């Protein structure tokens, strides 16, 4: 599965699926949502991880907007910022990051204490929390598995925003715990060999790769332009 898209300002953090529901850009997120559901048709999609090959490829905005369109579908969704190195979800949703995922994983707080509501109905957020000195170890801990089980009992879908797969091992650690993985790549930035290596690493982690999101490319097809972002 690949989406053709154009991200005109990579530094903006526009939640277009929330702010422009009727936009053709938002419709592309809905198309990705539909493709994800068909890609995993034999079982319920309860958890999905988004990663990229490297930084600045649009994975965090893709994760945020996808979480929104799933919530708009009527599902109860939890978006977790599992990038314990360079978190961005709290900036995107303008939330407090005093406590979050890292606090849960070290046993400081229970699930309900580290989840924050948003102004999108049915969408909750778990921010990163304080950046720990040992991200990989925390993500691979028994507490992480407990979090996934507990959140799956409460939410219809859990979306993980994770670090780039070629930069650190964090995404690989989580990849075989979730029901599906989306790889975000960027046109004219992501090298083909890097994308292949990222795919190989995810396969070695026994990830269920649902597909890829191709970012920042204009495609004219039948009079329509496919793009997302703002």
C-alpha positions as CSV (number, residue, x, y, z in Angstrom):
1,X,0.0,0.0,0.0
2,X,1.4,3.4,-1.0
3,X,0.0,6.8,-0.9
4,X,1.2,9.6,-3.2
5,X,1.4,12.8,-1.4
6,X,2.7,16.3,-1.1
7,X,3.8,17.8,2.2
8,X,4.3,21.5,1.4
9,X,5.8,22.6,4.7
10,X,7.6,19.9,6.6
11,X,8.1,22.0,9.7
12,X,4.4,22.7,10.3
13,X,2.4,20.4,12.6
14,X,-1.0,20.8,11.1
15,X,-3.7,18.4,12.2
16,X,-5.6,18.7,9.0
17,X,-7.8,15.7,9.6
18,X,-9.1,17.5,12.7
19,X,-9.2,21.1,11.3
20,X,-10.3,20.4,7.7
21,X,-12.6,17.4,7.7
22,X,-13.8,17.8,4.1
23,X,-10.3,18.5,2.7
24,X,-9.1,16.1,-0.1
25,X,-6.0,15.8,2.0
26,X,-8.1,14.4,4.9
27,X,-9.7,12.0,2.4
28,X,-6.3,10.6,1.6
29,X,-5.8,9.8,5.3
30,X,-9.2,8.0,5.2
31,X,-8.0,6.0,2.2
32,X,-4.9,5.0,4.1
33,X,-7.2,4.0,7.0
34,X,-9.3,1.8,4.7
35,X,-6.2,0.2,3.1
36,X,-4.8,-0.6,6.5
37,X,-8.1,-2.4,7.5
38,X,-8.1,-4.4,4.2
39,X,-4.4,-5.3,4.7
40,X,-5.2,-6.9,8.0
41,X,-8.6,-8.3,7.1
42,X,-8.1,-11.7,8.7
43,X,-7.8,-10.3,12.2
44,X,-8.7,-7.2,14.1
45,X,-6.3,-4.3,13.9
46,X,-5.9,-3.4,17.6
47,X,-2.4,-1.9,17.5
48,X,-0.3,-0.3,14.8
49,X,3.2,1.2,14.8
50,X,4.5,4.0,12.5
51,X,8.1,4.4,11.7
52,X,10.4,5.8,9.0
53,X,13.9,5.1,7.7
54,X,15.2,8.4,9.0
55,X,14.2,11.8,10.4
56,X,11.9,14.4,8.8
57,X,10.0,11.9,6.7
58,X,6.5,12.8,8.1
59,X,5.9,9.7,10.3
60,X,4.7,11.7,13.3
61,X,2.2,13.8,11.4
62,X,1.0,10.7,9.6
63,X,0.5,8.9,12.9
64,X,-1.4,11.9,14.4
65,X,-3.7,12.4,11.5
66,X,-4.3,8.7,11.1
67,X,-5.2,8.4,14.8
68,X,-7.7,11.3,14.2
69,X,-9.5,9.7,11.2
70,X,-9.8,6.4,13.1
71,X,-11.3,8.3,16.0
72,X,-13.7,10.0,13.5
73,X,-14.8,6.6,12.4
74,X,-16.1,6.0,15.9
75,X,-13.3,3.9,17.3
76,X,-11.8,4.8,20.7
77,X,-8.1,5.5,19.9
78,X,-5.0,6.0,22.0
79,X,-2.0,7.6,20.3
80,X,1.3,6.8,22.2
81,X,4.5,8.8,21.7
82,X,6.9,5.9,21.9
83,X,9.8,8.1,20.6
84,X,11.6,8.3,23.9
85,X,14.5,10.2,22.4
86,X,13.0,13.0,20.3
87,X,9.2,13.1,21.1
88,X,6.9,15.5,19.2
89,X,3.3,14.4,19.9
90,X,2.9,16.8,22.9
91,X,4.0,19.7,20.6
92,X,1.5,18.6,17.9
93,X,-1.4,18.4,20.2
94,X,-0.2,21.2,22.6
95,X,-0.2,19.0,25.6
96,X,1.7,18.9,28.9
97,X,4.6,16.4,28.8
98,X,5.4,16.3,32.5
99,X,4.4,12.7,32.7
100,X,3.7,10.0,30.1
101,X,4.9,6.7,28.7
102,X,8.2,6.7,30.5
103,X,6.5,7.1,33.8
104,X,4.2,4.2,33.2
105,X,7.1,1.9,32.1
106,X,9.1,2.6,35.3
107,X,6.0,2.0,37.4
108,X,5.3,5.6,38.6
109,X,1.8,5.8,37.3
110,X,-1.1,3.6,36.1
111,X,-2.6,3.9,32.6
112,X,-5.4,6.3,33.5
113,X,-2.9,8.7,35.1
114,X,-0.7,9.1,32.0
115,X,-3.5,9.4,29.4
116,X,-4.7,12.8,28.3
117,X,-7.9,13.7,26.5
118,X,-7.9,15.8,23.4
119,X,-10.4,18.0,21.6
120,X,-10.9,15.2,19.1
121,X,-13.8,13.0,20.3
122,X,-12.7,9.4,21.1
123,X,-9.0,10.2,20.8
124,X,-6.7,10.1,23.8
125,X,-2.9,10.8,24.0
126,X,-0.1,9.3,26.0
127,X,2.9,11.6,25.6
128,X,6.5,10.5,26.0
129,X,7.0,11.9,29.5
130,X,10.5,12.6,30.8
131,X,13.2,11.3,28.4
132,X,14.8,8.3,30.1
133,X,18.5,7.2,29.8
134,X,17.6,3.7,28.6
135,X,14.8,4.0,25.9
136,X,15.4,0.6,24.3
137,X,15.4,-1.3,27.6
138,X,12.2,0.3,28.6
139,X,10.4,-0.4,25.3
140,X,11.5,-4.0,25.6
141,X,10.4,-4.5,29.2
142,X,7.6,-6.5,30.6
143,X,5.9,-3.2,31.5
144,X,5.6,-2.4,27.7
145,X,3.8,-5.7,27.1
146,X,1.6,-5.0,30.0
147,X,0.8,-1.5,28.6
148,X,-0.1,-3.0,25.3
149,X,-2.4,-5.6,26.8
150,X,-4.1,-3.1,29.2
151,X,-4.6,-0.4,26.5
152,X,-6.0,-3.0,24.1
153,X,-8.6,-3.8,26.7
154,X,-9.7,-0.2,26.9
155,X,-9.2,1.1,23.3
156,X,-10.3,-0.1,19.9
157,X,-6.9,1.0,18.4
158,X,-3.5,1.9,19.8
159,X,-1.2,3.9,17.5
160,X,2.5,4.0,18.3
161,X,4.7,6.8,17.0
162,X,8.2,5.4,17.1
163,X,11.8,6.5,16.1
164,X,13.3,5.9,12.7
165,X,14.1,2.3,12.2
166,X,17.6,2.9,10.8
167,X,18.6,5.2,13.7
168,X,17.9,3.0,16.7
169,X,16.5,-0.4,17.5
170,X,13.4,0.9,19.3
171,X,11.0,0.4,16.4
172,X,12.2,-3.2,15.9
173,X,11.7,-4.0,19.6
174,X,8.0,-2.9,19.4
175,X,7.4,-4.2,15.8
176,X,6.6,-7.8,16.7
177,X,4.3,-6.8,19.6
178,X,1.8,-4.8,17.5
179,X,-0.7,-6.1,14.9
180,X,0.8,-4.0,12.0
181,X,3.5,-1.6,11.0
182,X,3.4,1.3,8.5
183,X,6.7,2.6,7.0
184,X,6.8,6.2,6.0
185,X,9.2,7.2,3.3
186,X,9.8,10.6,1.6
187,X,10.2,11.2,-2.1
188,X,13.5,12.7,-3.2
189,X,14.8,12.2,0.4
190,X,14.6,8.5,1.3
191,X,17.2,6.5,-0.5
192,X,15.9,3.2,-2.1
193,X,18.6,1.2,-0.3
194,X,17.7,2.8,3.0
195,X,14.0,1.8,2.5
196,X,15.0,-1.7,1.6
197,X,17.2,-2.0,4.7
198,X,14.4,-0.7,6.9
199,X,12.0,-3.2,5.5
200,X,14.6,-6.0,6.0
201,X,15.1,-5.0,9.6
202,X,11.4,-5.0,10.3
203,X,11.0,-8.4,8.6
204,X,13.8,-9.7,10.9
205,X,11.8,-8.4,13.8
206,X,8.9,-10.5,12.5
207,X,6.8,-7.4,12.0
208,X,3.5,-7.5,10.1
209,X,4.3,-4.8,7.5
210,X,0.9,-3.4,6.3
211,X,2.5,-1.1,3.7
212,X,4.3,2.1,3.1
213,X,3.2,5.8,3.0
214,X,5.0,7.7,0.2
215,X,5.4,11.3,1.2
216,X,6.1,14.5,-0.6
217,X,5.4,13.5,-4.2
218,X,2.9,14.9,-6.7
219,X,1.1,12.5,-8.9
220,X,-1.4,13.6,-11.5
221,X,-3.7,10.7,-12.2
222,X,-7.0,11.1,-14.0
223,X,-7.1,14.8,-13.1
224,X,-6.7,14.3,-9.4
225,X,-3.7,15.2,-7.3
226,X,-2.9,13.0,-4.3
227,X,-1.2,14.7,-1.4
228,X,-1.4,15.3,2.3
229,X,-0.1,17.5,4.9
230,X,0.0,21.3,5.0
